[in-house]
Amino acid sequence: MANKYLLMEGVHMPTVTGLFQEMWESTIKGKLEEADKKKSDNNYSVVQLLLHEIGTYLRSYPYRERLFLHPDLKDEARAAVLRTKGNELFHKRERKYIAATVYYNESIAHSPKGSEVRAIGYGNRAAVCLQLGRYEDCLANVRLARESNYPAALMGKLTMREVAAQSMQASAEAARRFADDPMVPEDQHAQELKLSYPAHPTVPQRVADLQLCNNQQYGRHVVATRQLRVGDVVMVEKPYATVLSDHMKRVRCAFCHAEEPFLLIPCEECTIAMYCSQKCLRAAWQQYHRYECPILNDMRTIGTEYLALAVRTVAIALASFDHDLEALRAHLSHLDVSKVNAFEMDWRAASPRTVYETVYSLATNQRKRARKDFALNVLVAMITHKLLLKRTPAAQVCGADPILRKTLLNLLLHHLQSTIVNHQFLHYMDYLAEQDVYEPDEYAIACFPLLSMLNHSCAPNVKRITMRDGRCALVVTRQIADGGQLFDHYDVHHWMIPRKQRQKILKQLYRFTCECEACVKDYGSLLTFVDKYSSPVEFMLTGSIYARLMVQSEEEAFKWLPLLQDYMNSAGRNYPTSVSVVSMNQLIHCYQILHTYTSWISMCRYGL
């Protein structure tokens, strides 16, 4: 899974961490040591010192050349090379149609508007659609090709694809009518997850039986005010902001995240963003893309998805204040974050500005960070700040006002740190041919104001289920007593990662030493429990369920889900036993089969 790479490899890209290491050893480390001798060790003094020293360093050092930062321009020659690679994969010797489509989309994204190379890219995509029986998509690409200056010398090929698609589409419709077999919509699935108990009167995203608490040991945390049983849905939340994962950018829409590889159209200003429709393209531009567009490519050089989500959050906030940074600054200057309570505010009447308050109030853990880690975040924020002021409308928003420019930098740093601590991943079900199984993979990183209130445990009692519309449902996976705390896991679970490695990751990213039950008692991995079955009957039963669920059958998931819920509500309370651990894993898989999007592309990729 892509998020695992983020956890293992760090928050920022090696290119910028290498530059930072040189800066740290030559300048910053010594300056901080001098400040310590003068006892200037309060947080404010450290921040000001870092801003001054890093700013001075960047003004005199050719960091743009070192990091290969440059404007993102369309390139017809590169687009032609990418299309040729697509043709090689499309050839009858290969027939790797999805891989070919990814290259065609890369070609389209890099091609100038109105160029022949873009038009031919659409034409080639039409050929892929014809091979895969996606006739409506084929006809859409024929239209796009004609609108994009398709060369007259090749028009005969395009017309042949159009005629073939129309003929096959008509034949398929006639066959359905003859068989009296109405087409079943592709999106017809299990009824979407809904809250199991009455919603809070002003917070419809959650049940009323939850309470946000705050104490010295746990900080902000969520407790139940009634007993919760396995299978209860206690929260369904829409993300405030999302960013499509890099490996999905030629498969899914950058705005709505729909899986539409054959319909993607490019942003005309950058080579990164692609959309499934003009509607999504315009919406993204209005809501945030105008600010990130000129620097998206460079952001991938210096930061990971954390930085991308931080910049997008700032852009959405600016749009919420009608692109008036002074109004945003004034609003935040009067905001008491200690009084912002996303669990009690009236979401029914909440404005975009009020909703942003819940995002701004999320923890940054700035005071808990090691100085070196914090200094690296400052460097990344400052480079991003300079890029925004040099290439984007942020320059007009700030003008020459030093206060507004500093406000923009503060927001970038604030949300970068907040994103590292509070990010969530959106998942889909991907087919892995080598194992012949479906496994969850991430397609986007997201920010959720309510879900972010949950604390971590390596042996959680709730699970976030990504729904097909991008919302997340919080499902109880282990019984929770009245007054008990709800524990999520921050993509670090005892099933998958040994205790020592979990502790290292959590300390690095979230700045705490985990003392959950799984760490205190050193629970083993999922495979450890599979090897500890107490009887052959248990092994055969859970193995049979596993085999039935691996085919990704909604019918099987419907059948087994209530049985697994009953087990976890009775014998499953003795967690962790071999059967309870495996049963919880299968319970979660049932929810993912029924409610998480399953990629059809992964099947096409392997010719299935």
C-alpha positions in Angstrom: 0.0 0.0 0.0 1.3 3.5 -0.9 0.7 4.9 2.6 3.1 2.3 4.0 5.8 4.0 1.9 5.0 7.3 3.5 5.3 5.8 6.9 8.6 4.0 6.2 10.4 6.6 4.0 9.5 9.8 5.8 7.4 13.0 5.4 9.5 14.8 2.8 11.4 13.8 -0.3 15.1 12.8 -0.2 16.1 15.7 -2.4 15.0 18.3 0.2 16.1 16.3 3.2 19.6 16.1 1.7 19.7 19.9 1.3 18.4 20.3 4.8 21.1 18.0 6.3 23.8 20.2 4.9 22.0 23.3 6.1 21.5 21.8 9.6 25.2 20.9 10.0 26.6 24.1 8.6 24.3 26.6 10.2 21.2 25.8 12.1 22.5 23.3 14.6 25.2 25.8 15.8 22.7 28.7 16.0 20.4 26.6 18.2 23.2 25.6 20.4 24.1 29.3 20.8 20.5 30.1 21.7 20.5 27.4 24.3 23.5 28.9 26.0 21.6 32.2 26.2 18.6 30.3 27.6 16.5 31.5 24.6 14.8 28.1 24.5 11.1 29.1 24.5 9.1 27.9 21.5 8.6 31.4 20.1 12.3 32.2 20.1 13.1 28.9 18.4 10.5 29.5 15.7 11.8 33.0 15.0 15.4 31.9 14.9 14.6 29.1 12.4 12.6 31.4 10.2 15.5 33.9 10.2 18.3 31.5 9.6 16.5 29.4 7.0 15.3 32.5 5.2 18.8 33.9 5.1 20.2 30.6 3.8 17.6 30.4 1.0 18.3 33.9 -0.1 21.9 33.2 -0.8 21.8 29.5 -1.8 20.7 28.4 -5.3 18.2 25.9 -4.0 16.0 26.1 -7.1 18.9 24.7 -9.2 19.8 22.2 -6.5 16.3 20.9 -6.3 15.5 21.2 -10.1 12.6 23.5 -9.4 11.2 25.0 -12.6 7.8 26.0 -14.2 5.6 23.1 -15.3 5.2 23.5 -19.1 3.5 21.5 -21.8 5.9 19.7 -24.0 4.8 18.3 -27.4 8.0 16.3 -27.9 7.7 14.6 -24.5 4.0 13.9 -25.2 4.9 12.2 -28.4 7.4 10.0 -26.6 4.9 9.0 -24.0 2.3 8.2 -26.7 4.8 5.9 -28.4 5.3 4.0 -25.2 1.6 3.6 -25.0 1.5 2.2 -28.5 4.1 -0.4 -27.6 2.0 -1.6 -24.7 -1.1 -1.6 -26.9 0.5 -3.7 -29.6 -1.0 -7.2 -30.2 2.3 -8.7 -28.8 1.6 -7.0 -25.4 -2.1 -6.1 -25.2 -1.6 -4.3 -21.9 -4.5 -2.0 -22.4 -4.6 -0.3 -19.0 -0.9 0.3 -19.0 -1.2 1.7 -22.5 -4.0 4.0 -21.4 -1.9 5.4 -18.5 0.8 6.4 -21.0 -1.8 7.9 -23.4 -3.1 9.9 -20.5 0.5 11.1 -19.6 0.8 12.1 -23.3 -2.5 14.0 -23.2 -1.5 15.8 -20.0 1.8 16.9 -21.4 0.4 18.0 -24.8 -0.5 21.6 -25.6 -4.1 22.5 -26.3 -5.1 22.0 -29.9 -2.0 20.0 -30.8 -2.1 16.9 -33.0 -0.3 14.9 -30.4 -3.2 15.4 -28.0 -5.8 14.5 -30.6 -3.9 11.3 -31.5 -3.8 10.5 -27.8 -7.6 10.7 -27.6 -7.8 8.6 -30.8 -5.5 5.9 -29.3 -7.6 5.9 -26.2 -10.7 5.2 -28.4 -8.9 2.2 -29.8 -8.3 0.8 -26.2 -12.0 1.4 -25.4 -13.0 -0.6 -28.5 -10.8 -3.5 -27.4 -12.3 -3.5 -23.9 -15.9 -3.2 -25.1 -16.4 0.3 -23.6 -18.3 1.7 -26.6 -19.7 4.8 -25.0 -16.2 5.8 -23.8 -14.9 5.0 -27.3 -17.4 7.5 -28.8 -16.5 10.1 -26.2 -12.8 9.9 -27.2 -13.7 10.1 -30.9 -15.5 13.4 -30.1 -12.5 14.6 -28.1 -10.1 13.7 -30.8 -12.1 15.6 -33.4 -12.3 18.7 -31.2 -8.6 18.6 -30.7 -7.3 19.0 -34.3 -7.1 15.3 -35.2 -5.0 15.0 -38.4 -6.9 14.6 -41.6 -4.6 11.9 -42.8 -5.7 9.7 -39.9 -9.3 10.6 -39.9 -10.3 7.4 -41.7 -9.0 5.3 -38.7 -11.0 7.4 -36.3 -14.1 7.1 -38.3 -13.7 3.3 -38.5 -13.5 3.2 -34.7 -16.6 5.3 -34.4 -18.6 3.2 -36.7 -17.4 0.0 -35.0 -18.3 1.3 -31.6 -21.8 2.4 -32.7 -22.4 -0.9 -34.4 -21.3 -3.0 -31.4 -23.2 -0.8 -29.0 -26.4 -1.3 -31.0 -25.8 -5.0 -31.2 -25.3 -5.3 -27.4 -28.4 -3.3 -26.7 -30.4 -5.5 -29.2 -29.1 -8.6 -27.5 -30.2 -7.3 -24.1 -33.7 -6.5 -25.4 -34.0 -9.9 -27.0 -33.0 -11.6 -23.8 -35.3 -9.3 -21.8 -32.3 -8.6 -19.6 -32.3 -4.9 -18.5 -28.9 -3.5 -17.9 -28.0 -3.5 -14.2 -26.3 -0.2 -13.2 -22.7 -0.7 -12.3 -23.1 1.2 -9.1 -25.9 -1.0 -7.7 -24.5 -2.3 -4.5 -25.4 -2.9 -0.9 -27.3 -0.2 0.9 -24.9 2.5 2.1 -23.8 2.5 5.7 -25.9 4.6 8.1 -25.7 5.5 11.7 -26.9 2.7 14.0 -28.4 5.0 16.6 -30.1 8.4 16.5 -27.8 11.2 15.3 -26.6 14.1 17.5 -29.2 16.9 17.1 -26.6 19.4 15.7 -23.9 17.0 14.4 -25.6 14.6 11.9 -22.3 12.9 11.1 -22.2 11.1 14.4 -24.5 9.2 16.8 -25.6 11.1 19.9 -23.9 8.5 22.2 -20.4 9.8 21.8 -18.6 12.5 23.8 -15.5 14.5 23.2 -13.4 14.5 26.3 -10.0 16.1 27.2 -7.6 15.2 30.0 -3.8 15.2 30.6 -3.3 11.6 29.8 -5.1 11.3 26.5 -5.7 14.9 25.4 -8.8 15.2 23.2 -10.4 11.8 22.9 -13.8 10.2 22.2 -15.7 8.0 24.6 -19.0 6.2 24.3 -21.9 7.1 26.5 -23.6 3.7 25.9 -22.4 0.2 25.3 -21.4 -0.2 21.6 -21.6 -3.6 19.9 -19.6 -4.9 17.0 -21.1 -3.7 13.8 -22.4 -0.5 15.1 -21.9 2.5 12.8 -21.2 5.5 15.0 -19.9 8.1 12.5 -20.2 8.9 8.8 -18.1 11.9 7.7 -17.2 13.7 4.5 -13.6 14.9 4.2 -12.8 18.6 4.3 -10.1 18.2 1.8 -8.5 15.4 -0.3 -5.6 14.9 -2.6 -5.4 12.2 -5.1 -2.4 9.8 -4.6 0.3 10.2 -7.2 0.0 6.7 -8.5 -3.7 7.3 -9.2 -3.3 10.6 -11.2 -3.8 8.9 -14.6 -6.6 6.7 -13.5 -8.9 8.8 -11.4 -10.3 12.3 -11.5 -8.3 14.8 -9.5 -11.4 16.4 -8.2 -14.2 13.8 -7.6 -11.7 10.8 -7.6 -14.0 8.8 -9.9 -12.1 5.9 -11.6 -12.4 7.1 -15.3 -9.1 6.5 -17.1 -10.7 6.6 -20.5 -12.4 10.0 -20.0 -9.7 12.1 -18.3 -9.1 15.5 -19.7 -6.1 17.7 -18.7 -5.7 20.9 -16.9 -4.5 23.3 -19.6 -2.0 25.0 -17.3 -0.1 22.1 -15.7 0.9 18.5 -16.6 -0.3 16.9 -13.3 -4.1 17.3 -12.8 -6.6 15.5 -15.0 -10.4 15.5 -14.6 -13.3 13.3 -15.7 -15.3 16.3 -17.0 -15.2 20.0 -17.6 -17.5 20.3 -14.6 -14.9 18.8 -12.3 -12.1 20.8 -13.9 -14.0 24.1 -13.3 -14.9 23.2 -9.7 -11.3 22.3 -8.8 -10.1 25.6 -10.3 -12.6 27.7 -8.3 -12.1 25.8 -5.0 -8.3 25.4 -4.9 -6.4 24.5 -8.1 -5.6 28.1 -9.2 -3.2 28.3 -6.3 -1.5 24.9 -6.5 -1.5 24.5 -10.3 1.8 26.3 -11.2 3.7 24.5 -8.4 2.2 21.0 -8.3 5.1 19.5 -10.2 7.7 21.1 -7.9 5.7 20.1 -4.8 6.2 16.5 -5.8 10.0 17.2 -5.8 10.2 18.6 -2.3 7.3 17.0 -0.4 5.0 14.0 -0.3 1.2 13.9 -0.2 1.3 15.6 3.2 2.6 18.8 1.6 0.1 18.6 -1.2 -2.8 18.3 1.3 -1.5 21.2 3.4 -1.3 23.5 0.4 -4.8 22.4 -0.7 -6.2 23.1 2.8 -4.8 26.6 2.7 -6.2 27.2 -0.8 -9.7 26.0 0.2 -9.5 28.2 3.3 -8.6 31.2 1.1 -11.6 30.5 -1.2 -13.8 30.2 1.8 -12.9 33.8 2.7 -13.4 35.0 -0.9 -9.6 35.0 -1.6 -9.2 37.7 1.1 -6.2 36.8 3.1 -6.6 39.8 5.4 -10.1 38.6 6.3 -8.8 35.1 7.0 -6.0 36.5 9.1 -8.4 38.7 11.1 -10.8 35.8 11.6 -8.0 33.6 13.0 -6.6 36.3 15.2 -9.9 36.3 17.2 -10.3 32.5 17.2 -9.9 30.6 20.5 -9.0 27.1 19.3 -9.6 25.7 22.8 -13.3 26.5 22.4 -13.7 24.9 19.0 -15.6 21.7 19.4 -16.4 19.8 16.2 -18.4 17.3 18.3 -20.9 19.9 19.6 -21.1 22.8 17.0 -24.1 23.2 14.8 -23.0 21.6 11.5 -26.5 22.1 10.0 -25.9 25.9 9.9 -22.1 25.8 9.6 -20.6 28.1 6.9 -17.4 27.1 5.1 -15.6 29.5 7.4 -16.9 27.8 10.5 -16.0 24.4 9.1 -12.5 25.6 8.5 -12.2 26.5 12.2 -12.5 22.8 13.0 -9.7 22.0 10.6 -7.5 24.9 11.8 -8.0 23.7 15.4 -6.5 20.2 14.8 -3.3 19.4 16.7 0.1 20.2 15.1 2.2 18.7 17.9 4.7 21.6 17.2 5.9 21.8 20.8 6.5 18.0 21.0 8.6 17.9 17.8 12.3 17.5 17.9 13.9 20.7 16.8 15.5 19.1 13.8 12.2 17.7 12.6 10.5 21.0 13.1 13.3 22.8 11.3 12.9 20.5 8.2 9.2 21.4 8.2 10.0 25.1 8.3 12.4 24.6 5.3 9.7 22.8 3.2 7.1 25.4 4.2 9.4 28.3 3.3 10.4 26.9 -0.1 6.7 26.3 -0.9 5.9 29.8 0.3 8.5 31.3 -2.1 7.1 29.2 -5.0 3.5 30.4 -4.3 4.5 34.0 -4.2 6.6 33.7 -7.4 4.2 31.8 -9.6 0.6 31.8 -8.3 -2.2 34.2 -7.5 -1.0 34.1 -3.9 1.2 37.0 -5.0 -1.8 39.1 -5.7 -3.6 38.0 -2.6 -0.7 39.0 -0.4 0.5 42.0 -2.4 3.5 43.7 -0.9 2.1 43.4 2.6 4.7 41.7 4.8 2.1 40.8 7.4 0.0 38.9 4.8 3.1 37.2 3.4 4.0 36.1 6.9 0.4 34.9 7.4 0.6 32.8 4.3 3.8 31.2 5.6 2.3 30.6 9.0 -0.7 28.9 7.5 1.5 26.6 5.3 3.6 25.6 8.3 0.6 25.1 10.5 -1.3 22.9 8.1 1.8 20.9 7.1 2.3 19.9 10.7 -1.4 19.3 11.3 -1.6 17.1 8.2 1.3 14.9 9.3 -0.5 14.3 12.6 -4.2 14.1 11.4 -4.2 12.7 7.9 -6.3 9.8 6.9 -6.2 7.6 3.7 -9.1 6.8 1.4 -9.1 3.2 0.2 -10.4 1.1 -2.7 -10.2 -2.7 -3.2 -7.4 -3.6 -5.6 -6.9 -7.0 -7.3 -3.5 -8.6 -6.7 -3.0 -11.3 -9.4 0.1 -12.8 -7.8 -1.9 -13.8 -4.7 -5.3 -13.9 -6.5 -6.8 -11.8 -3.8 -8.3 -8.3 -3.3 -6.6 -6.0 -0.8 -7.3 -2.4 0.2 -4.9 0.2 -1.3 -5.1 4.0 -0.9 -6.2 6.3 -3.6 -6.2 9.6 -1.7 -5.1 11.4 1.5 -7.7 13.3 3.3 -8.6 15.5 6.3 -11.5 14.7 8.6 -12.3 17.1 11.5 -14.4 14.6 13.5 -12.5 11.4 12.8 -9.3 13.2 13.7 -10.4 13.3 17.3 -9.9 9.6 17.8 -6.8 8.4 19.6 -4.6 5.6 18.4 -4.2 2.0 19.5 -2.3 -0.8 17.7 -5.3 -3.0 18.7 -8.2 -0.7 17.8 -11.8 -1.2 18.5 -13.2 0.7 15.5 -12.4 0.7 11.8 -12.7 3.4 9.2 -14.5 2.1 6.1 -14.1 4.2 3.0 -17.5 4.3 1.2 -17.9 4.5 -2.5 -18.8 8.2 -2.4 -15.6 9.1 -0.5 -17.1 9.4 2.9 -15.7 7.4 5.8 -17.9 5.3 8.1 -16.6 4.4 11.6 -17.6 0.9 12.5 -17.2 -0.8 15.9 -15.0 -3.9 15.6 -14.7 -4.8 19.3 -17.3 -4.2 22.0 -16.9 -0.9 23.8 -18.3 -0.4 27.3 -20.3 2.6 28.4 -17.6 5.2 29.2 -15.0 3.3 27.1 -12.7 5.1 24.7 -12.9 4.7 20.9 -9.5 3.8 19.5 -8.6 4.0 15.8 -5.3 3.1 14.4 -3.0 5.5 12.5 -2.1 2.9 9.8 0.0 1.2 12.3 -1.5 -2.1 13.5 -0.2 -5.1 15.5 -1.5 -7.4 12.7 1.1 -6.1 10.3 4.0 -4.4 12.1 6.2 -5.6 15.0 6.1 -3.6 18.2 9.5 -2.1 18.0 8.9 -0.8 14.4 5.4 0.5 15.4 6.9 2.4 18.3 9.5 4.0 16.0 6.9 5.1 13.4 4.5 6.5 16.0 7.3 8.4 17.7 8.6 9.9 14.5 5.3 11.0 13.0 3.0 11.6 16.0 5.5 12.3 18.8 4.2 9.9 21.4 5.3 6.6 22.9 2.4 4.1 22.4 1.2 2.4 25.6 -1.8 0.6 24.1 -2.7 -2.9 25.1 -1.0 -4.4 22.0 2.3 -2.6 22.9 2.1 -3.3 26.6 1.2 -7.0 26.1 3.2 -7.3 22.8 0.4 -8.8 20.7 1.8 -10.8 17.7 1.1 -10.3 14.0 -1.9 -11.7 12.2 0.2 -14.6 10.9 1.3 -15.4 14.4 -2.3 -15.9 15.5 -3.1 -18.0 12.3 -0.4 -20.4 13.5 -2.0 -20.8 16.9 -5.3 -22.4 16.2 -6.4 -24.5 19.1 -8.2 -27.1 17.0 -8.5 -28.2 13.4 -12.2 -27.3 13.4 -11.4 -23.7 14.1 -8.8 -23.6 11.4 -11.2 -25.2 8.8 -14.0 -22.8 9.7 -12.1 -19.6 9.5 -10.2 -20.9 6.4 -13.5 -21.6 4.7 -14.8 -18.1 5.4 -11.5 -16.6 4.1 -11.7 -18.6 0.9 -15.3 -17.5 0.2 -14.6 -13.9 0.9 -11.5 -13.8 -1.3 -13.6 -14.0 -4.5 -15.0 -10.5 -3.5 -18.6 -11.8 -3.6 -21.1 -9.4 -2.1 -23.5 -12.4 -1.6 -20.9 -14.2 0.5 -20.2 -11.0 2.5 -23.9 -10.5 3.2 -24.1 -14.1 4.5 -21.0 -14.1 6.7 -21.2 -10.5 8.1 -23.9 -11.1 10.7 -22.4 -14.4 11.8 -19.0 -12.7 12.3 -20.7 -9.8 14.2 -22.4 -12.3 16.5 -19.1 -14.1 17.2 -17.2 -10.9 17.9 -20.0 -9.8 20.3 -19.7 -13.1 22.2 -16.6 -15.2 22.1 -14.7 -12.4 20.3 -14.6 -10.4 23.5 -11.7 -12.6 24.5 -9.5 -10.8 22.0 -6.8 -11.6 21.0 -7.3 -15.3 20.4 -6.5 -16.9 17.1 -10.2 -17.1 16.1 -11.1 -13.6 17.3 -8.1 -12.0 15.5 -8.9 -13.7 12.2 -12.6 -13.2 12.6 -12.1 -9.5 13.0 -10.0 -9.4 9.9 -12.7 -11.2 8.0 -15.4 -8.9 9.5 -13.6 -5.9 8.2 -13.2 -7.6 4.8 -16.9 -8.1 4.6 -17.5 -4.4 5.1 -14.9 -3.5 2.5 -16.5 -5.9 0.0 -20.0 -4.4 0.6 -19.2 -0.7 0.9 -15.7 0.1 -0.5 -15.2 0.6 -4.2 -13.7 -2.4 -6.0 -11.5 -1.4 -9.0 -12.5 -3.0 -12.3 -9.3 -1.7 -13.8 -7.2 -4.1 -11.8 -9.0 -7.0 -13.4 -8.5 -5.5 -16.9 -4.8 -5.0 -16.1 -4.4 -8.8 -15.8 -6.8 -9.6 -18.7 -9.5 -11.1 -16.4 
